[in-house]
Amino acid sequence: MDLAQSVVEILLQKLVNTLIQEALFLYGVRDQVELVVFEFERMVAFLEDADSMQEGNKRVKKWVQHVRDAAYVAEDVIDTFILKIATSKRRKFLGCIKRYACIPVELKALHDVGSEIQRINNKIHRISESRSTYGIVDIGQGAGKSSADPILEERRLASPDFEEADYVGFQKDSDALVKKLTNESEQRRCVVSVVGMGGLGKTTLTKKVYNDPRLKAHFDSCAWISISQEYGVADLLQKILNCYFSKDKLKEVEKMDVNQLRREISKHLEKKRYLIVLDDIWSKEAWNDLKDAFSEMNNGSRVVLTTRKEEVALYAQSELHKPKLLNDKEDWELFCKKTFADGGCPGDLVGVGKEIVKKCGGLPLAVVVISGLLRTKTKESEEWEKVHQSISWHLVKGEFNISGILSLSYKDLPYYLKPCFLYLGNFPEDYEFHAKKLIQMWAAEGFLEERGEETLEEVGEDYLMELIQRSMVQVTERSSSRGIKKCRIHDLLRDLSISEAKEGMFLQVHSRINANAPPASRARRLAIHHNDISKYISLSSSTRRLRSVLMYAQGYVDLQRKEAKFLFRSCKLLRVLCLDSVIIKKLPREIGELIHLRYLGCTQTYLKSLPSSIGNLPNLQTLFVASHYDIKVPSTIGKMQQLRHLQLKNNEEGGGVIEGQPRLERISNLQTLSRVMAGKWMEGCLENLTNLRKLGIVIVTTADAEVFKDSIVKLGYLHSLSVSVRDIRLLVPRNSHLVKLRRSEQFKTQEWSLPPFSNLLKLSKLYRKVREVTRVCSIPSKPHQAYLELLRFKARPIGDFREAAKTPHSQIAGISVQGKGNGLLFTRVSSA
């Protein structure tokens, strides 16, 4: 199950691109680089055969590791060479004398890389020639199918929606839990714990109960919080308050200490019958940290824990509920639902199918994952028998072992999905990651293959969908257009990804659990899941090979200036840098030295401006910065011709300020520009950003509105528009491709009307009085289209909303009216 094939394939794509894009840098060594490409291309033909042989064969496994290591060394040599030459050429601009001084540096770099590449070629040749010793031959079957394969397209269309849970075998457990939680004879605040092994379906069962209408009617207030093994107390308490408070109130909460947060929760819950779910709690300490926030009002309130540890449940003095394993009938029902679109198994597959299901031992997760694997196979008994035999091989002495089934599902992934799956180990336990950001990271790492006319983002969406269909990833939230918005990975699958990634030197994860573990000096990626950041970014010997650094602090932690400078100076080969909940007050100019950087994300900063050196990042694809201030963006941004996504988020209501008149039209691949202030930069520029898919803009002046109006109609690919404007009538763009429009509440008017967007899918942040609903709902609709409207209004009777939605021009597929802060959220779905 080694990563060698994936590593080599990614390296080959990178080397070919380098030969094309960096031709000037590679003068003098081009022939040797082409020889590296040739040798590795020969190697690929044998890797699939070797991968199938290495289970239980230490010699073959060692051969595969040699291939992987050689690929890593080749990547390091080429990247380091490009860095040296780029640095040298940049210095030439400092003056004529320094220019001539740089020539010996370039010549030495050429000589050094030439010698290194020659050694690599000799090593690869020896490795290739030694394959016959291990019985590895070219089986002539290629290196795996692309996700664009028509068969995969058919499976994608036929597969069920994995966002919908299949609650097979849970009805009795569900009814029993509902009864315990709504027992009127027990008025004390009681704790109920759902206890069992990983993969048993504790969270799935509890979610079913949590969403049960009987509970929604019984309790005044409900909240769901995921805890996991690593947590910050203040962070958890704030998450509880997030379930109750408005955005304005939450700004006050952010300034509170732990004791104040506990009191605030207790005060809010006072005199309410509440239900709070603490999902995936691991320790007695976690219960101690939270329990004082839950008021005891003797009114029938309940706290539900889900945990693998019975001692934690007993410590919380809770009533235990232990879900049972699925019986044979339930196992088979779940398997059929997950494997076949119609829920029915063909007769010739029933026998082997039941044998496979028996190996799952009644554990729901095992059934779901093995079903995901079988969905990718042809519906032939011979193919299923191979899977059955593989499961038997992976399970120890025929006994049930879920790790064997999960490992088999990973092994069965095509080469291009393996690094994508392992990359999920970067995220903390129970973390919900944004699909778009994940795909942008995959693109930055070079995991996404170029495929015809498709964008990298479209390829990434296919890859993510494949992992979802294989039940390796769970969808947790969808967008208004039903696209995938957020996902998570099950704890056991995350453990598998981290274990496999560590073995392949793909990733090293440092958390509070393994805080004392020595750093892996050869790891390609580093993820830090606690606040002691300086411990890891100060280890120079372990940082020079890093391609990714992802930091996820518990709560918030300051990144000191000296630490930031060291990070940027020592990790010169970085492609991805993600700082989540890491407070930065100033980006040092050394950021401009990371010429390989393709993704830069900073989600909690106090930045007022970006350094002009940011323009020295020629390969940057995604720049995401969230700040408490309006961020000034230097005009040098126009030099970043590979930029695809520029997202500037102000935690208040402002946006990024683009200084001067940068030549943004040179950035031909720019797809996202959000959220920016309108200004002079738009003149002759905005209309030429013809690949824009998403635009978020703040418009204040009439002059800017006129430029915007003239430009917007020329953006044929635009489908999402977020506008903050004083008067929406200033805009009146008539863009037939637009599917999403957002208007901020920041500016208010007495009267307004919408332009005729025929493809509009989403309206959000439209704060109006209810009498204006009919006008908004009269947007023209084509019979063959579907669209969704989201409108927020001042509170009025629900009946008024339903009457307003009765417009003759479209069919109403569904209506829901929900409380949202001080107002109501009205949803109308229209479909052909």
C-alpha positions in Angstrom: 0.0 0.0 0.0 2.9 2.3 -0.6 2.6 5.8 -2.1 5.4 5.2 -4.6 3.2 5.1 -7.7 1.4 8.3 -6.7 4.7 10.0 -5.8 6.3 9.1 -9.1 3.2 10.1 -11.2 3.1 13.5 -9.4 6.8 14.0 -9.9 6.5 13.2 -13.6 3.8 15.7 -14.1 5.8 18.3 -12.2 9.0 17.6 -14.2 7.2 17.9 -17.5 5.6 21.2 -16.4 9.0 22.3 -15.2 10.6 21.5 -18.5 8.0 23.7 -20.2 7.6 26.6 -17.8 11.2 26.8 -16.4 13.1 26.3 -19.7 15.3 29.3 -19.1 16.2 28.1 -15.6 17.1 24.6 -16.8 19.5 25.6 -19.5 22.5 23.4 -19.3 20.8 20.5 -17.5 17.7 20.0 -19.6 19.0 16.8 -21.1 19.7 15.3 -17.7 16.2 16.2 -16.4 14.7 14.6 -19.5 16.6 11.5 -18.7 15.1 11.5 -15.2 11.7 11.7 -16.7 12.5 8.8 -19.1 13.7 6.6 -16.3 10.7 7.3 -14.0 8.3 6.7 -16.9 9.8 3.2 -17.3 9.4 2.6 -13.6 5.7 3.4 -13.5 4.9 0.4 -15.7 6.2 -1.9 -12.9 4.8 -0.2 -9.9 1.3 -1.5 -10.1 2.6 -5.1 -10.2 4.9 -4.4 -7.3 2.1 -2.8 -5.3 0.0 -6.0 -5.5 3.0 -8.1 -4.5 4.4 -6.2 -1.5 1.8 -7.4 1.1 3.8 -9.9 3.2 6.9 -9.5 0.9 9.4 -7.4 2.7 11.9 -7.4 -0.2 9.3 -6.1 -2.7 8.2 -3.5 -0.2 11.8 -2.4 0.2 12.1 -2.0 -3.6 9.0 0.2 -3.8 10.4 2.3 -0.9 13.6 2.8 -2.9 11.6 4.1 -5.9 9.7 6.5 -3.6 12.8 7.8 -2.0 14.5 8.3 -5.4 11.5 10.3 -6.5 11.6 12.5 -3.3 15.3 13.2 -3.8 14.8 14.1 -7.5 12.0 16.5 -6.5 14.2 18.1 -3.8 17.1 18.6 -6.2 15.0 20.2 -9.0 13.1 22.5 -6.6 16.2 23.6 -4.8 17.9 24.4 -8.1 15.0 26.5 -9.4 15.0 28.3 -6.0 18.7 29.2 -6.3 18.4 30.3 -9.9 15.3 32.4 -9.2 17.0 34.1 -6.2 20.1 34.8 -8.3 18.1 36.3 -11.1 16.1 38.5 -8.8 19.3 39.9 -7.3 20.4 41.0 -10.8 17.9 43.8 -10.6 19.8 45.3 -7.7 22.5 46.7 -9.9 25.0 46.0 -12.7 27.9 45.0 -10.4 25.8 42.6 -8.4 24.5 41.2 -11.7 27.9 40.1 -12.8 28.6 38.8 -9.3 25.5 36.5 -9.7 26.9 34.7 -12.7 29.4 32.4 -10.8 26.5 31.6 -8.4 24.4 30.4 -11.3 27.3 28.4 -12.9 28.0 26.7 -9.5 24.3 25.9 -9.1 24.2 24.4 -12.6 27.3 22.3 -11.9 25.9 21.1 -8.6 22.5 20.2 -10.0 24.1 18.5 -12.9 26.1 16.3 -10.6 23.1 15.6 -8.4 20.8 14.6 -11.3 23.5 12.4 -12.7 23.7 10.5 -9.4 19.9 10.3 -9.4 19.8 8.9 -12.9 22.4 6.2 -11.9 20.4 5.3 -8.8 17.1 5.0 -10.7 18.7 2.9 -13.4 20.1 0.5 -10.7 16.7 0.3 -9.0 15.0 -0.4 -12.3 17.4 -3.1 -13.3 17.0 -4.8 -9.9 13.3 -5.4 -10.3 13.7 -8.8 -11.9 15.4 -10.0 -8.7 12.0 -9.4 -7.0 9.9 -11.0 -9.7 8.4 -7.6 -10.7 7.4 -7.5 -14.4 5.4 -5.1 -16.6 1.9 -6.4 -16.6 0.9 -3.9 -19.2 -2.2 -2.6 -17.5 -1.3 1.0 -17.0 -1.3 3.0 -13.8 -5.0 3.3 -13.1 -8.0 4.9 -14.6 -8.8 8.6 -14.5 -11.9 9.7 -12.7 -13.2 10.9 -16.1 -13.8 7.3 -17.1 -17.3 6.8 -18.5 -17.9 3.9 -16.1 -17.2 6.1 -13.1 -19.5 8.7 -14.6 -22.2 6.0 -14.7 -21.5 5.0 -11.1 -21.6 8.6 -10.0 -25.1 9.0 -11.4 -26.4 5.7 -10.1 -25.0 6.0 -6.5 -27.2 7.1 -3.7 -26.8 10.5 -1.9 -24.4 9.7 0.9 -25.5 12.8 2.7 -28.7 11.0 3.7 -28.1 8.5 6.6 -29.3 5.0 6.3 -30.5 4.3 9.9 -30.7 0.5 9.5 -31.1 -1.3 12.8 -31.3 1.9 14.8 -35.1 2.1 15.3 -35.3 0.3 18.6 -32.3 2.2 19.9 -33.7 5.4 18.7 -37.1 4.9 20.4 -35.4 3.9 23.6 -33.2 7.0 23.7 -36.1 9.3 22.9 -38.1 7.7 25.8 -35.1 8.3 28.2 -34.7 11.9 27.1 -38.4 12.8 27.3 -39.2 11.0 30.6 -41.4 13.4 32.4 -41.1 11.5 35.7 -37.4 12.5 36.0 -37.1 16.3 36.3 -33.5 16.4 37.4 -30.9 17.4 34.8 -29.8 13.9 33.7 -26.9 12.7 31.7 -27.4 9.9 29.1 -24.3 8.3 27.5 -24.3 6.4 24.3 -21.3 4.1 24.7 -19.6 1.7 22.3 -16.6 1.0 20.1 -15.5 3.1 17.2 -17.6 2.6 14.0 -20.6 1.3 15.9 -22.8 4.3 14.8 -23.0 6.2 18.1 -23.0 9.6 16.4 -25.3 8.4 13.6 -27.8 7.1 16.2 -27.6 10.3 18.3 -28.0 12.5 15.3 -31.2 10.6 14.4 -32.5 11.1 17.9 -31.4 14.8 18.0 -33.4 15.6 14.8 -36.4 13.7 16.0 -39.5 16.0 15.9 -40.5 14.6 19.3 -37.4 16.1 20.9 -37.6 19.4 19.1 -41.1 19.8 20.5 -40.1 18.7 24.0 -37.0 20.9 24.5 -36.9 24.7 24.5 -33.2 24.8 23.5 -30.9 22.4 21.7 -27.2 22.4 20.9 -24.7 19.9 19.4 -21.0 20.1 20.1 -18.2 17.8 18.8 -15.3 17.5 21.3 -12.7 14.9 20.2 -9.4 14.0 22.0 -7.8 17.5 21.6 -9.8 20.5 22.5 -9.6 24.0 23.9 -12.0 24.7 26.8 -12.8 28.3 25.7 -13.3 27.2 22.2 -15.8 24.5 23.2 -17.8 26.9 25.4 -17.9 29.5 22.5 -19.2 26.8 20.2 -22.1 26.2 22.6 -22.9 29.9 22.6 -22.6 29.9 18.8 -25.8 27.8 18.8 -27.7 30.4 20.7 -26.4 33.9 20.1 -26.5 36.4 17.2 -23.3 37.5 15.4 -23.2 40.8 17.3 -23.5 39.1 20.7 -20.8 36.7 19.7 -18.3 39.5 19.3 -18.7 40.1 23.1 -18.3 36.4 23.8 -14.9 36.3 22.1 -13.5 38.6 24.7 -14.6 36.4 27.7 -12.5 34.1 29.7 -13.4 30.5 30.5 -15.3 31.3 33.8 -17.2 34.1 32.1 -18.2 31.8 29.3 -19.5 29.2 31.7 -21.6 31.8 33.5 -22.9 33.1 30.2 -24.1 29.6 29.1 -25.6 29.0 32.5 -27.4 32.3 32.4 -28.8 31.6 28.9 -30.0 28.1 29.8 -31.6 29.3 33.0 -35.4 28.5 33.1 -35.1 26.6 29.8 -35.6 22.9 29.3 -32.5 22.2 27.2 -30.8 19.4 25.4 -27.1 19.5 24.8 -25.1 16.8 23.0 -21.4 16.4 23.6 -20.3 14.2 20.8 -17.1 12.1 21.0 -16.0 12.9 24.5 -12.8 11.1 25.5 -11.8 12.1 29.0 -13.1 12.9 32.5 -11.3 16.2 32.3 -13.4 17.3 29.4 -16.6 16.6 31.4 -15.1 18.5 34.3 -14.3 21.5 32.1 -17.9 21.7 30.8 -20.4 20.4 33.4 -20.6 23.6 35.5 -22.0 25.5 32.5 -25.1 23.4 32.5 -27.7 24.8 34.8 -29.7 22.5 37.1 -33.2 23.8 37.1 -35.2 20.6 37.8 -37.2 21.0 34.6 -36.3 17.9 32.7 -33.1 19.1 30.9 -30.8 16.5 29.4 -27.1 16.2 28.4 -26.1 13.4 26.0 -22.6 12.1 25.7 -21.2 9.8 23.0 -18.0 8.1 24.0 -15.9 5.0 23.4 -14.9 5.0 27.1 -17.4 3.6 29.6 -15.3 5.0 32.5 -16.0 8.5 31.2 -19.7 7.8 31.1 -19.7 6.4 34.6 -17.7 9.3 35.9 -20.4 11.7 34.5 -22.9 9.7 36.6 -24.9 9.0 33.5 -27.4 6.4 32.4 -25.7 4.2 29.8 -27.1 3.3 26.5 -25.1 0.7 24.5 -26.1 0.3 20.8 -25.9 -3.3 19.7 -24.0 -4.6 16.7 -26.2 -5.2 13.6 -27.6 -8.7 13.2 -27.3 -10.6 9.9 -30.6 -9.2 8.5 -29.7 -5.6 9.4 -26.1 -6.1 8.1 -27.5 -7.3 4.7 -30.1 -4.5 4.5 -27.5 -1.8 5.1 -25.1 -3.4 2.7 -27.7 -3.5 -0.1 -28.8 0.1 0.5 -25.3 1.3 0.3 -24.0 -0.8 -2.6 -26.9 -0.7 -5.0 -28.9 2.3 -6.2 -32.2 0.4 -6.0 -31.3 -1.4 -2.8 -31.5 -4.8 -4.4 -28.6 -7.3 -4.9 -28.5 -9.4 -8.1 -29.0 -13.1 -7.5 -25.6 -14.3 -8.6 -23.9 -11.9 -6.1 -26.0 -12.8 -3.0 -23.8 -15.7 -1.9 -20.4 -13.9 -2.1 -22.0 -10.7 -0.9 -23.3 -12.3 2.3 -19.9 -13.8 2.9 -18.3 -10.4 2.6 -20.9 -8.8 4.9 -20.2 -11.6 7.5 -16.6 -10.4 7.7 -17.8 -7.0 8.8 -18.9 -8.4 12.2 -22.1 -6.3 12.5 -20.2 -3.0 12.6 -22.0 -0.3 10.6 -18.8 1.6 9.5 -17.2 -1.6 8.2 -20.4 -2.4 6.1 -20.5 1.2 4.7 -16.8 1.3 3.8 -16.8 -2.2 2.1 -19.9 -1.1 0.2 -18.1 2.0 -1.0 -15.3 -0.3 -2.3 -17.7 -2.6 -4.1 -19.5 0.2 -5.8 -16.3 0.8 -7.8 -16.2 -2.8 -9.0 -18.1 -4.5 -11.8 -21.1 -6.5 -10.8 -19.5 -9.8 -11.5 -19.1 -12.6 -9.1 -15.4 -13.2 -10.0 -14.6 -9.6 -9.1 -16.5 -9.8 -5.8 -14.7 -13.0 -5.0 -11.4 -11.3 -5.3 -12.6 -8.7 -2.8 -13.7 -11.5 -0.5 -10.3 -13.2 -0.6 -8.6 -9.8 0.0 -10.7 -9.2 3.1 -9.9 -12.7 4.4 -6.2 -12.0 3.9 -6.3 -8.8 5.8 -8.2 -10.1 8.8 -6.2 -11.7 11.4 -6.9 -15.5 11.8 -10.4 -15.0 10.4 -11.4 -12.8 13.3 -13.2 -9.5 12.8 -10.8 -6.5 12.6 -12.1 -3.3 11.2 -8.6 -1.9 10.5 -8.2 -4.7 8.0 -11.3 -3.6 6.1 -10.4 0.0 6.2 -6.9 -0.8 5.1 -8.2 -2.8 2.1 -10.4 0.2 1.1 -7.4 2.4 1.1 -5.3 -0.1 -0.9 -8.1 -0.3 -3.5 -7.9 3.4 -4.2 -6.5 4.4 -7.6 -3.1 5.9 -7.4 -4.4 9.5 -7.9 -6.7 9.3 -4.9 -4.2 7.9 -2.4 -2.4 11.2 -1.7 -5.8 13.0 -1.7 -7.0 10.7 1.0 -3.8 10.8 3.1 -3.9 14.6 2.9 -7.1 14.5 5.1 -4.9 13.5 8.0 -3.7 17.1 8.1 -7.0 18.1 9.7 -7.8 17.8 13.4 -10.1 15.2 14.7 -13.8 15.9 14.0 -12.8 18.9 11.9 -15.3 20.0 9.2 -13.2 21.2 6.2 -14.4 23.3 3.4 -14.5 21.4 0.1 -13.3 24.3 -2.0 -10.3 25.0 0.3 -9.4 21.3 0.3 -9.5 21.2 -3.5 -7.3 24.3 -3.7 -4.7 22.6 -1.4 -4.8 19.5 -3.6 -4.2 21.7 -6.6 -1.3 23.4 -4.9 0.3 20.1 -4.0 0.1 18.9 -7.6 -2.3 16.1 -6.8 -4.8 17.0 -9.6 -4.0 15.9 -13.1 -4.6 18.2 -16.0 -7.6 16.8 -18.0 -8.7 18.3 -21.3 -10.6 21.5 -21.0 -11.6 20.9 -17.4 -10.3 23.3 -14.7 -8.2 21.9 -11.9 -11.1 22.7 -9.6 -13.5 20.6 -11.6 -11.0 17.7 -11.5 -10.7 18.2 -7.8 -14.5 18.0 -7.4 -14.5 14.7 -9.2 -11.7 13.3 -6.9 -13.7 14.4 -3.8 -16.9 12.9 -5.2 -15.0 9.6 -5.7 -13.9 9.5 -2.1 -17.4 10.3 -0.9 -18.9 7.5 -3.1 -16.4 5.1 -1.6 -17.6 6.3 1.9 -14.1 7.5 2.8 -15.4 11.0 3.3 -18.7 12.2 4.8 -20.7 15.2 3.5 -21.8 17.4 6.4 -23.1 20.5 4.6 -24.3 21.3 1.1 -24.7 24.7 -0.5 -27.9 26.2 -1.7 -27.3 24.7 -5.2 -26.8 21.3 -3.6 -23.0 21.3 -4.2 -20.7 19.9 -1.5 -19.8 22.7 1.0 -18.3 20.9 4.0 -17.0 17.4 4.8 -15.4 15.4 7.5 -13.6 12.1 7.9 -14.5 9.4 10.4 -12.0 9.1 13.3 -11.0 5.6 12.4 -10.4 6.5 8.7 -8.4 9.5 9.9 -6.3 7.2 12.1 -5.7 5.1 9.0 -4.7 8.1 6.9 -2.2 9.3 9.5 -0.7 5.9 9.9 -0.2 5.3 6.2 1.0 8.9 5.7 3.6 8.5 8.4 4.9 5.2 7.0 5.3 6.8 3.5 7.0 9.9 4.9 4.0 11.8 3.4 2.9 13.6 6.6 3.8 14.0 10.2 1.1 15.1 12.7 1.9 16.7 16.0 -0.7 17.1 18.6 -1.1 17.2 22.4 -1.3 13.4 22.4 2.1 12.9 20.8 3.6 16.2 21.8 6.9 14.5 23.0 7.3 12.5 19.8 10.5 13.4 17.9 9.9 15.2 14.6 10.2 13.1 11.4 13.2 14.7 9.7 12.2 13.2 6.3 8.5 14.0 6.4 7.2 16.1 3.4 4.4 17.7 5.3 3.8 18.9 8.9 0.5 19.4 10.7 0.5 21.0 14.1 -2.7 20.6 16.2 -1.8 22.5 19.4 -0.5 25.8 20.6 3.2 25.0 21.0 4.0 26.1 17.5 7.5 27.4 18.2 8.7 23.9 19.2 8.3 22.6 15.6 9.1 25.6 13.4 12.4 26.1 15.1 13.8 22.7 14.2 15.7 23.6 11.0 16.9 20.1 10.3 13.3 18.9 9.9 11.9 21.9 7.9 14.0 22.2 4.8 12.2 19.4 2.9 8.7 20.4 3.9 6.2 21.0 1.2 3.2 21.8 3.5 2.8 23.4 6.9 -0.7 23.4 8.4 -1.2 24.9 11.8 -4.5 24.4 13.7 -4.3 26.1 17.1 -6.6 25.2 20.0 -8.4 28.6 20.5 -6.0 31.3 19.3 -2.2 31.6 19.5 0.1 34.4 18.5 2.8 33.7 15.9 5.6 35.9 16.9 7.4 37.9 14.2 10.7 36.1 14.8 9.0 32.7 14.4 7.2 33.8 11.2 10.5 35.1 9.7 12.3 31.8 10.6 9.4 29.8 9.1 9.6 31.7 5.8 13.4 31.6 5.7 13.9 27.9 6.5 10.9 26.3 4.6 11.9 27.5 1.2 10.3 24.6 -0.7 6.8 25.2 0.8 3.8 24.8 -1.6 1.1 25.1 1.1 1.0 27.2 4.2 -2.2 27.3 6.2 -2.4 29.1 9.5 -5.8 28.4 11.1 -6.6 30.3 14.4 -2.9 31.5 14.4 -2.8 35.2 15.1 -0.5 37.2 12.8 -0.1 41.0 13.1 2.4 41.4 10.2 3.6 39.3 7.4 7.4 39.6 7.1 8.8 40.5 3.6 10.5 37.1 3.6 7.2 35.7 2.5 8.3 36.7 -1.0 11.2 34.2 -0.9 8.8 31.2 -1.0 8.8 31.0 -4.8 7.2 27.5 -4.8 4.3 28.6 -2.6 0.9 27.9 -4.2 -1.5 28.2 -1.3 -1.4 30.8 1.5 -4.2 30.8 4.0 -4.4 32.9 7.2 -7.8 32.8 8.9 -7.2 34.9 12.0 -5.0 37.9 11.5 -4.7 41.6 12.5 -3.1 42.4 9.2 -3.6 45.9 7.9 -1.6 45.3 4.7 0.3 42.7 2.7 4.0 43.3 2.0 4.9 44.3 -1.6 7.1 41.2 -1.7 3.9 39.1 -2.0 4.2 39.9 -5.7 7.4 37.8 -5.8 5.3 34.6 -5.6 5.0 33.7 -9.2 3.3 30.3 -8.6 0.8 31.3 -5.9 -2.7 30.0 -6.9 -4.7 30.8 -3.7 -4.4 33.7 -1.4 -6.9 33.7 1.5 -6.6 36.2 4.3 -9.1 37.0 7.0 -8.4 40.1 9.1 -10.0 42.4 11.6 -9.1 45.3 9.3 -9.6 46.3 5.7 -6.4 44.8 4.2 -4.4 46.9 1.8 -3.2 44.9 -1.2 -0.1 46.2 -3.0 -0.2 46.8 -6.8 2.5 44.1 -7.1 -0.4 41.6 -6.9 -0.6 42.0 -10.7 2.6 40.1 -11.1 1.1 36.9 -9.7 0.0 35.5 -13.0 -0.9 32.0 -11.7 -3.3 33.4 -9.1 -6.7 31.6 -9.3 -8.4 32.6 -6.0 -8.0 35.9 -4.1 -10.2 36.0 -1.0 -9.9 38.9 1.5 -12.3 38.6 4.4 -12.9 41.3 6.9 -14.4 40.1 10.1 -16.6 43.2 10.2 -18.3 44.4 7.0 -15.4 45.9 4.9 -13.1 44.4 2.3 -9.7 44.4 0.8 -8.3 47.6 -0.7 -6.4 47.1 -3.9 -3.9 50.0 -4.1 -3.0 51.7 -7.4 -3.9 50.2 -10.7 -2.3 46.7 -10.9 -2.6 44.9 -14.2 -5.0 42.3 -12.8 -6.1 41.5 -16.4 -2.8 39.7 -16.7 -4.1 37.1 -14.2 -6.0 35.2 -16.8 -6.8 32.3 -14.5 -8.4 34.3 -11.7 -11.7 32.6 -10.8 -12.4 34.1 -7.3 -12.1 37.8 -6.3 -13.7 38.3 -2.9 -14.1 40.5 -0.9 -12.7 43.8 -2.3 -13.5 47.5 -2.3 -14.4 49.0 -5.7 -11.9 51.5 -6.9 -9.7 52.7 -9.7 -8.3 49.2 -10.2 -11.6 48.3 -11.9 -11.1 50.6 -14.9 -10.1 48.6 -17.9 -9.5 45.6 -15.7 -12.6 44.1 -14.2 -14.2 43.6 -17.6 -11.1 41.6 -18.7 -11.3 39.1 -15.8 -13.3 36.8 -18.1 -12.7 33.6 -16.1 -14.2 35.0 -12.9 -16.7 32.6 -11.3 -17.2 34.4 -8.0 -17.0 38.1 -7.2 -17.5 39.8 -3.9 -17.3 43.6 -4.0 -18.2 46.7 -1.9 -19.5 49.7 -3.9 -19.9 53.1 -2.3 -19.7 55.7 -5.1 -21.9 56.2 -8.2 -18.8 56.3 -10.4 -17.7 52.9 -9.2 -21.2 51.6 -9.7 -21.1 52.7 -13.3 -17.8 51.0 -14.0 -19.1 47.9 -12.3 -22.3 47.9 -14.3 -20.5 48.2 -17.6 -18.0 45.5 -16.7 -20.2 42.8 -15.1 -22.1 42.0 -18.3 -18.8 40.9 -19.9 -18.1 38.2 -17.3 -19.7 35.2 -19.0 -18.6 32.6 -16.4 -19.7 34.5 -13.3 -22.2 32.6 -11.2 -21.8 34.0 -7.7 -22.0 37.7 -7.0 -21.9 39.3 -3.5 -22.5 43.0 -3.5 -22.6 45.6 -0.8 -24.1 48.7 -2.3 -26.0 51.8 -1.2 -28.7 51.4 -3.8 -29.1 48.2 -5.8 -30.8 50.1 -8.6 -27.4 51.6 -9.4 -26.3 48.1 -10.7 -29.0 46.6 -12.9 -26.5 44.1 -14.5 -28.2 41.8 -17.0 -26.0 38.8 -16.9 -27.8 35.7 -18.0 -25.1 33.4 -16.4 -25.5 34.7 -12.9 -26.9 32.1 -10.5 -26.3 33.7 -7.1 -26.8 37.2 -5.8 -26.1 38.6 -2.3 -26.9 42.1 -1.1 -25.5 43.3 2.2 -27.6 44.8 5.0 -24.9 47.4 5.4 -26.7 49.9 3.2 -30.5 50.3 3.3 -33.0 51.9 1.0 -36.7 52.5 1.0 -37.7 51.0 -2.3 -35.9 48.8 -4.8 -36.4 46.1 -7.4 -34.3 43.3 -8.8 -33.0 43.0 -12.4 -34.3 40.1 -14.5 -31.7 37.4 -13.8 -33.1 34.4 -15.6 -30.6 31.9 -14.1 -30.6 33.2 -10.5 -30.2 30.3 -8.0 -29.7 32.1 -4.8 -30.6 35.4 -3.1 -29.2 36.0 0.3 -29.0 38.8 2.8 -32.0 40.7 1.4 -33.5 42.4 4.4 -36.9 43.7 3.5 -40.4 44.0 4.9 -42.7 41.1 4.2 -44.9 43.2 1.8 -42.1 43.3 -0.7 -41.8 39.5 -0.9 -44.1 39.2 -3.9 -41.9 41.7 -5.8 -38.8 39.7 -5.1 -40.5 36.4 -6.0 -41.5 37.7 -9.4 -38.1 37.1 -10.9 -38.6 35.4 -14.3 -37.9 31.7 -14.4 -37.4 29.4 -17.4 -39.3 26.1 -17.3 -36.2 23.9 -17.6 -34.4 25.6 -14.7 -34.4 25.3 -11.0 -33.6 28.0 -8.4 -33.5 28.6 -4.7 -34.4 31.9 -3.0 -33.3 32.7 0.5 -34.8 35.8 2.0 -34.6 37.2 5.5 -37.3 39.5 6.8 -38.6 41.1 9.9 -40.8 38.8 11.9 -44.3 38.3 10.5 -46.8 35.5 10.6 -45.8 32.4 8.6 -49.0 32.5 6.7 -48.0 35.8 5.0 -44.9 34.1 3.6 -46.8 31.2 2.2 -49.3 33.5 0.5 -46.4 35.6 -0.9 -44.8 32.5 -2.4 -47.9 31.6 -4.5 -46.7 33.2 -7.7 -48.1 31.8 -11.0 -44.8 31.8 -13.0 -43.2 28.7 -11.4 -43.9 25.4 -9.6 -43.3 25.4 -5.8 -41.4 22.3 -4.8 -41.1 23.2 -1.1 -41.3 25.9 1.4 -39.8 26.1 4.9 -39.9 29.0 7.3 -37.4 29.0 10.2 -36.5 31.4 13.0 -33.2 33.1 12.4 -31.9 35.6 14.9 -34.6 38.4 15.2 -36.2 37.5 11.9 -37.4 34.7 9.8 -35.7 32.7 7.0 -38.0 32.0 4.1 -36.9 29.3 1.7 -38.7 28.6 -1.6 -37.5 25.9 -4.0 -38.8 26.0 -7.5 -38.1 23.2 -10.0 -39.3 22.2 -13.4 
